[in-house]
Amino acid sequence: MAFMHDWEQIGKKIKEIRQSKNITAEDLAQEIGTSISTIFRIENGQEPRALNLAKLAKALDISLDNLLGLDNSKDKISDNVSMVKFIPVIKNLFKYIENNFVLEEDNIITQIPVPVNKNIDFGIEIQDDSMIPRFHIKDIALIKRQNLLNNNDFGAFAYNNYFLIRKFYQVDSVIHLVALNSDYEPIIIPKYKKKELKILGKVVGKISWIENDE
């Protein structure tokens, strides 16, 4: 997913901040869990993965808004940087209050930037290989909150105290949650068990965790 930023200027800023704090590229790479070559590519203008960007901001002790030039500080990069919003990314833990899904701060593993004009409310980090080849472990499924889905939609569900990303089908009053990996059996939910299933939203995109450092 591409965001319309001036990545060359952002890369220069990352390098300037790193050097001003006497942080080597090797130390920064170790801090965010990537390679030195990736740090150099980012500093030379390659768009980083969203999670790398969040980790870079944390490692450099700077806000994402500041790093992206979205605040009004003296470090602002460009008036041409497009507007983004930051959405929470969560894993398996969730909570319901009065039948409403609640994102609790303790369950948020990071925040990532997405275009402000996109209807994306939160992300779920993929925990297994049930949706290969569409989603891999550590990918982030981007979710639009809604409680109704059409057949063939990819949805986010809460079931048996876990998040699930599955393909949705409903035949008569029976719901089928289907994995793309044939090693996983479909989850079949009859009418009398529907209250145990919560539809959290529709999957509208993803951010891939996979990165080639070669």
C-alpha positions in Angstrom: 0.0 0.0 0.0 1.6 3.3 -1.1 1.1 6.6 0.7 1.8 9.8 -1.2 4.7 11.1 0.9 8.1 12.5 -0.2 10.0 9.5 0.9 13.3 10.9 -0.3 12.9 13.8 2.1 11.7 11.6 4.9 14.7 9.3 4.4 17.1 12.3 4.6 15.3 13.3 7.8 15.7 9.8 9.3 19.4 9.9 8.5 19.9 13.3 10.0 18.1 12.4 13.2 20.0 9.1 13.5 23.4 10.8 13.0 22.5 13.6 15.4 21.7 11.0 18.1 25.0 9.2 17.3 23.1 6.0 16.4 24.8 3.8 13.8 22.8 2.2 10.9 23.7 -1.1 12.4 22.3 -0.2 15.9 19.1 1.2 14.3 18.7 -2.0 12.2 19.0 -4.1 15.3 16.6 -1.9 17.2 13.8 -2.3 14.7 14.6 -5.9 13.7 15.7 -5.4 10.1 19.0 -5.3 8.1 21.5 -2.5 7.6 20.8 -2.5 3.9 17.1 -1.8 4.6 18.1 1.2 6.7 20.3 2.5 3.9 17.5 2.0 1.4 15.0 3.9 3.5 17.5 6.7 4.1 18.0 6.9 0.3 14.3 7.3 -0.4 12.7 3.8 -0.4 9.3 3.7 1.1 9.4 1.6 4.3 6.9 -0.9 5.5 4.3 0.7 7.8 5.5 -1.2 10.8 9.1 -0.3 10.1 8.1 3.3 10.0 6.4 3.1 13.4 9.5 1.3 14.8 11.8 3.9 13.3 9.9 6.7 14.9 10.0 5.0 18.3 13.7 4.1 18.0 14.6 7.7 17.1 12.3 9.1 19.8 10.2 11.2 17.4 6.5 11.1 16.8 5.2 9.7 13.5 3.4 13.0 12.8 6.8 14.8 13.1 8.6 12.2 11.1 6.1 12.4 8.3 5.9 16.2 8.4 2.3 16.3 9.5 2.7 18.6 12.5 3.4 22.3 12.6 6.9 22.0 14.1 10.1 23.4 12.6 10.8 19.9 11.3 7.9 20.0 8.9 9.1 18.4 5.6 6.7 19.6 2.9 3.2 21.1 2.5 2.7 18.5 -0.3 2.7 15.5 2.1 -0.7 13.9 2.0 -2.8 13.6 5.1 -2.8 10.3 6.9 -4.5 8.9 10.0 -3.2 6.3 12.4 -5.1 3.2 13.1 -4.5 0.6 15.9 -3.2 -2.8 15.1 -4.3 -5.6 17.4 -3.8 -9.4 17.8 -6.0 -12.0 19.6 -7.3 -10.1 22.6 -10.6 -8.3 22.5 -13.4 -7.1 24.8 -17.1 -6.4 24.4 -19.0 -3.8 26.4 -22.8 -3.9 25.9 -22.3 -6.1 22.8 -19.9 -3.5 21.2 -16.3 -4.4 20.2 -13.9 -2.2 22.2 -10.2 -1.6 21.3 -8.4 -1.4 24.6 -5.0 0.3 24.7 -3.3 -2.8 26.3 -4.3 -4.9 23.3 -2.9 -2.5 20.7 0.5 -3.7 19.5 1.3 -0.6 17.3 -0.3 2.2 15.3 0.2 2.5 11.5 -0.5 5.3 9.0 -3.2 4.9 6.4 -4.6 7.5 4.0 -7.2 9.6 5.8 -9.7 9.3 2.9 -9.8 5.5 3.2 -12.5 3.9 5.3 -10.2 1.8 7.4 -10.7 1.6 11.2 -8.2 -0.9 12.6 -5.8 -3.6 11.6 -5.5 -7.2 12.8 -2.1 -8.9 12.7 -2.4 -12.4 11.1 -1.3 -15.1 13.6 -1.5 -18.3 11.5 -1.3 -19.6 7.9 -5.1 -20.3 7.5 -5.5 -17.6 4.8 -2.5 -18.3 2.7 -1.9 -17.3 -0.1 -3.9 -14.1 0.5 -2.6 -13.4 4.0 0.7 -14.6 5.5 1.7 -14.7 9.2 2.5 -11.1 10.4 0.6 -9.5 7.6 -1.9 -6.9 8.7 -5.5 -7.2 7.5 -7.1 -3.7 7.2 -10.6 -3.7 8.6 -13.6 -1.4 8.0 -16.0 -1.7 10.9 -19.4 -3.2 9.9 -21.6 -6.0 11.2 -23.1 -7.2 7.9 -21.2 -9.0 5.1 -22.1 -10.4 1.7 -21.2 -13.8 0.5 -17.6 -14.0 -0.7 -16.5 -11.1 1.5 -13.4 -11.5 3.6 -14.4 -10.6 7.1 -12.9 -10.2 10.6 -14.7 -12.2 13.2 -14.6 -12.8 17.0 -15.3 -16.4 17.8 -14.3 -18.5 20.8 -12.3 -15.6 22.2 -10.1 -15.2 19.1 -10.0 -13.1 16.0 -10.5 -14.8 12.7 -10.0 -13.7 9.2 -12.2 -15.8 6.9 -14.2 -15.8 3.8 -17.9 -15.4 4.6 -20.8 -17.4 3.2 -24.3 -17.7 4.5 -26.7 -20.4 3.1 -30.2 -20.0 4.5 -29.5 -19.3 8.2 -26.2 -21.2 8.4 -22.9 -19.3 8.3 -19.8 -20.8 6.9 -16.4 -19.2 7.6 -13.9 -20.6 5.1 -10.1 -20.6 5.2 -8.1 -20.4 2.0 -5.7 -23.0 3.3 -7.3 -26.4 2.8 -5.5 -27.7 5.9 -8.1 -25.7 7.9 -11.7 -27.0 8.1 -14.5 -24.6 7.5 -16.2 -23.3 10.6 -19.9 -23.9 10.3 -22.2 -21.9 12.6 -25.9 -22.9 12.7 -28.6 -20.5 13.6 -28.7 -21.4 17.3 -25.0 -20.5 17.7 -25.0 -17.2 15.9 -24.8 -15.3 19.1 -21.3 -16.7 19.7 -20.1 -15.1 16.5 -19.3 -11.4 16.2 -18.7 -9.8 12.8 -16.2 -7.1 13.5 -15.9 -5.8 10.0 -14.9 -6.3 6.4 -11.4 -6.8 5.2 -10.6 -3.9 2.8 -6.9 -4.4 2.3 -3.6 -5.6 3.8 -0.1 -4.5 4.6 2.4 -7.2 3.9 5.0 -8.1 6.6 7.2 -9.8 4.0 10.2 -7.8 3.0 13.1 -8.8 0.7 16.4 -7.6 2.1 18.5 -9.0 -0.7 
